[in-house]
Amino acid sequence: MDAKQLPYILSLLDDESPTVRQALRDQLGQLGDGLKIELARLAVPPDGSQRRLLQNLMEPQARDWLRRVWPAWLAMPDNLEALEKACALVSEYQTGYIFPPDLSILLDELADEYKATHRWPDALSLAGFLFKEKGLKGNQADYFNPLNSDLVYVIKEKRGIPLSLSTVYILVGWRLDLDITGCHFPGHFLARVREAGRDYLVDCFNGGVEVDPKVMASLGDGGPATLAAVLDSPATPRSVVVRMLRNLAKAFEESRKPDDLALIAEMSVRLEQDDLAKAGEQAGAGGLVGQPTFSTGQVVASQRWGFRAVVVDFDLSCKAPEAWRRKKGGGARLDQPWYHLFVDGSDQVAYAPEDSLDLESPPQAVKHPLMEHFFDHYANGKYWRNGKLWPGTQS
């Protein structure tokens, strides 16, 4: 396609004819990853309405693009650079045509603006700058909007969810050499600060205030928690990405976007498979853990917790944060296989140790909203994975 035709193609974006839309998609698809570059070169760039129409039109290509680049991200080390890269990929996928600015540029601008008025950076004044002066706040009215996990959208529209707001805080703080990490507090992600000889938590969803230990229990979804237990378990950048993908999956399910839900499920599984491979390498070196008894697709039952479920994947040892293990692990051994499970008759994804599970005999059907995205049929006593390729695999 000749890029000179772009102005004419943009004028047709509001045509709702399926034939025209497919023709436009095919024409624009010929430019591949260079489409956004050509759009930036236009003497008259697309307006906001055209950008939104373009984003909607190119959704299939955006999904294909994210599948293609995700394996390269998996190869990155578990650090803040990788966290920022993962967030940038998700932003590019969701709103790359609507908000062209690069995530790193927006984060740099926030850090530079803060430094202009704060000679000696500190975490609490940064929280005040982001969540009071700049107006970033919790999106309580539209909590399950998938765009709440898009950091470019969050910065531009000044609203998000606890995880995305905290991640903006972490990544801007990183540019200022502040020691800010995440904290997987149950049901409400918090930022964890280590500064001036003390550790404390910041609630980015509710104005960037320091969390009073006396009210911490009211933030969680499972009863009291102690400040010490939470502070002892800082979230790794990779675990933040895992939680981001779970939030996106829930948001796409609520929004009834099955194609996007399936993509995020694929990315999550690919991430878990990568973690499993790395855990296997470590186990091979140390010989500390055994091989799993149950395989993907088998139906198991837990007498301890009273549920039935299908095995989706497993870890060779427990990978849950320490705070979660103290609260929900039930004192189970960590050096044994732990299983990711779709719980029958619910939308719950459970994480359980091998010694709490038994193979169901005879196995019965499992009903869960994500089953169709992972399995395509049941035969010979187990569910079988669908034929869709995961990112990074070859046909």
RATAPE-V68644 format. One record per residue. N is the residue number from 1. PSI is psi in whole degrees, -180 to 180 (NA if undefined). Layout:
# RATAPE-V68644
n->{N N}
psi->{PSI PSI}
This chain:
# RATAPE-V68644
n->{1 2 3 4 5 6 7 8 9 10 11 12 13 14 15 16 17 18 19 20 21 22 23 24 25 26 27 28 29 30 31 32 33 34 35 36 37 38 39 40 41 42 43 44 45 46 47 48 49 50 51 52 53 54 55 56 57 58 59 60 61 62 63 64 65 66 67 68 69 70 71 72 73 74 75 76 77 78 79 80 81 82 83 84 85 86 87 88 89 90 91 92 93 94 95 96 97 98 99 100 101 102 103 104 105 106 107 108 109 110 111 112 113 114 115 116 117 118 119 120 121 122 123 124 125 126 127 128 129 130 131 132 133 134 135 136 137 138 139 140 141 142 143 144 145 146 147 148 149 150 151 152 153 154 155 156 157 158 159 160 161 162 163 164 165 166 167 168 169 170 171 172 173 174 175 176 177 178 179 180 181 182 183 184 185 186 187 188 189 190 191 192 193 194 195 196 197 198 199 200 201 202 203 204 205 206 207 208 209 210 211 212 213 214 215 216 217 218 219 220 221 222 223 224 225 226 227 228 229 230 231 232 233 234 235 236 237 238 239 240 241 242 243 244 245 246 247 248 249 250 251 252 253 254 255 256 257 258 259 260 261 262 263 264 265 266 267 268 269 270 271 272 273 274 275 276 277 278 279 280 281 282 283 284 285 286 287 288 289 290 291 292 293 294 295 296 297 298 299 300 301 302 303 304 305 306 307 308 309 310 311 312 313 314 315 316 317 318 319 320 321 322 323 324 325 326 327 328 329 330 331 332 333 334 335 336 337 338 339 340 341 342 343 344 345 346 347 348 349 350 351 352 353 354 355 356 357 358 359 360 361 362 363 364 365 366 367 368 369 370 371 372 373 374 375 376 377 378 379 380 381 382 383 384 385 386 387 388 389 390 391 392 393 394 395}
psi->{138 124 -19 -17 -6 -46 -40 -42 -40 -32 -15 1 -26 4 120 4 126 -36 -46 -43 -42 -38 -42 -43 -41 -43 -49 -34 -22 -24 -14 -139 -9 -4 -46 -32 -45 -36 -38 -23 -11 139 -37 99 159 143 179 -42 -44 -38 -40 -40 -39 -41 -44 -42 -39 17 -46 -41 -36 -40 -43 -40 -45 -38 -37 -37 -16 -42 -34 -37 -38 -26 -10 152 163 83 -180 -28 -42 -38 -46 -40 -43 -43 -37 -39 -43 -39 -44 -40 -42 -41 29 -30 -28 -43 87 -29 142 142 -44 -37 -44 -41 -40 -42 -40 -44 -42 -40 -40 -45 -28 -25 3 98 -37 97 142 157 -40 -39 -31 -41 -42 -39 -48 -45 -3 -61 -48 -16 15 134 170 136 76 -29 -25 57 -37 17 125 -27 -13 -14 4 110 -32 -45 -44 -44 -43 -44 -8 36 149 -164 171 -43 -47 -41 -41 -36 -39 -46 -45 -46 -33 -41 -36 -40 -19 10 32 144 84 126 -172 166 118 63 136 121 -6 99 136 161 142 125 136 113 137 40 12 157 139 167 147 132 99 -22 -26 52 5 33 152 137 128 123 -28 -23 7 -38 -29 -16 -27 176 11 30 -172 148 147 150 -42 -42 -40 -44 -25 -6 68 143 131 154 -40 -38 -28 -40 -41 -46 -36 -43 -38 -41 -42 -42 -45 -42 -42 -33 -45 -35 -3 55 82 -34 -41 -38 -43 -39 -47 -36 -42 -45 -41 -45 -41 -39 -44 -39 -38 -43 -39 -42 -41 -38 -37 -38 -43 -40 -36 -33 -36 -21 38 -19 157 176 151 145 -36 147 164 132 -14 149 128 166 146 112 -35 -44 -1 42 162 150 166 141 124 -43 179 157 146 -18 168 128 5 150 155 -40 -40 -43 -41 -34 -42 -6 -16 22 13 153 140 -28 54 163 139 143 140 126 139 117 129 139 22 -180 17 139 110 161 115 148 155 -38 -1 2 150 147 127 132 121 149 143 167 147 131 121 140 -20 1 -45 -18 -13 -30 149 -16 167 130 147 40 11 163 143 136 147 171 2 134 138 158 140 -4 163 146 NA}
